Amino acid sequence: TLVNQLYALNLDITKALLWSAQQDGADLLVITGDISNASRHEQHEALLELLNEARENGLNILVLDGNHDIGKTTPAEFAEYYADFGYKDAYSRDTASLSYSFHIPQAHIIMMDTGGYTGTNLAGNVNAVTLSWLEGELKAAQEAGLPAIVFGHYPLLTAQSGEFIGIQEMKQLLLDYRVPLYICGHMHGRH
């Protein structure tokens, strides 16, 4: 019941975030997942109303899935819901996950689907196919002379990182290609 009570505040908090981003003149807002509770369709739909309004007001938004977003909502449904927020206009899409990349003038943005929505919903997961796709995207950024900025849901350097399947390989790729920034979500404490 506490989650449901807190969820009622999520839309108000989201409205404030979107308003603030627009007022501050943000070039881009990136949402790194856990945007629903138990992947409920009605929660995705409520968020989409807010995101569409902000997009119509000129705010560029990219969305990535988190471990709470897939389940009742399938990966294909998630990509369809958020087609206008990265998936439809992606520079590249991974065939084995919801990962995609996006070019902006200043950087090559890589949105890594770090999974966590299979089994217990507690562990991140990046498989070999997605790691190969990531390496290709890092090479493309390097060849274009753009810095790669990588976003993911699961953290790479916290106590919860040990739960992340494929973390060592992903960290090594980011180090090998000198990625200056990895931005993640997942951590939502109760304080």
C-alpha positions, 0 to 999 in steps of 0.5 A, a space after each residue: 500500500 505504501 508503494 501505491 501511496 507514493 506512486 500517486 506523488 510520482 506524476 506530480 514529481 514528474 510534472 515538476 521535473 519536466 517543468 523545471 527542465 523546460 524552464 532551465 532550457 535543458 537540451 536533453 532529458 534522459 530517463 534511465 528507467 524504473 518509470 513504472 511500478 510492476 510494469 503496469 500499462 496504465 502507469 506507462 500511459 500516464 507518463 506518456 501523456 506528460 512526456 508528449 506534452 513536454 515534447 510538444 513544448 520543445 523538450 527532447 527526451 530519451 527513455 530507457 527501461 529499468 527492472 520495474 518497467 518490463 513484465 506485464 509490459 513486454 520489451 516490444 510494448 515498451 519500445 512501442 510506448 516510447 517510440 517517440 522518446 528514442 526508439 523510433 529515431 535511434 541511430 542504431 538498435 541492438 537486436 538482443 535488447 532494448 539498447 539503442 544509440 542516438 547522435 546529438 551534435 556534441 556526443 554519441 549517446 548509448 542507451 544500454 538496456 542492462 536488463 534485470 527484468 528476467 527471473 527475479 528482477 534483481 540482477 542486471 544482465 548484458 549478454 554477449 550479443 549486446 556487448 558486441 553491439 556496444 563495442 560497435 557503437 563505441 567504435 562508431 563514436 570514435 570514428 565520428 570523433 564524438 565522445 560516447 556517453 553511456 546511460 544504463 539502468 544498473 550501476 557499475 560501481 556500487 554494492 549492487 553491481 555484484 548482481 550484474 551479469 556481464 558487468 566486468 566485460 561492460 566495464 572493460 569496454 568502457 575503459 578500453 574506449 575511454 568513455 568519460 561518463 556512465 550515468 545510471 539509475 536503479 538506486 531509489 532509497 527510501 529516505 
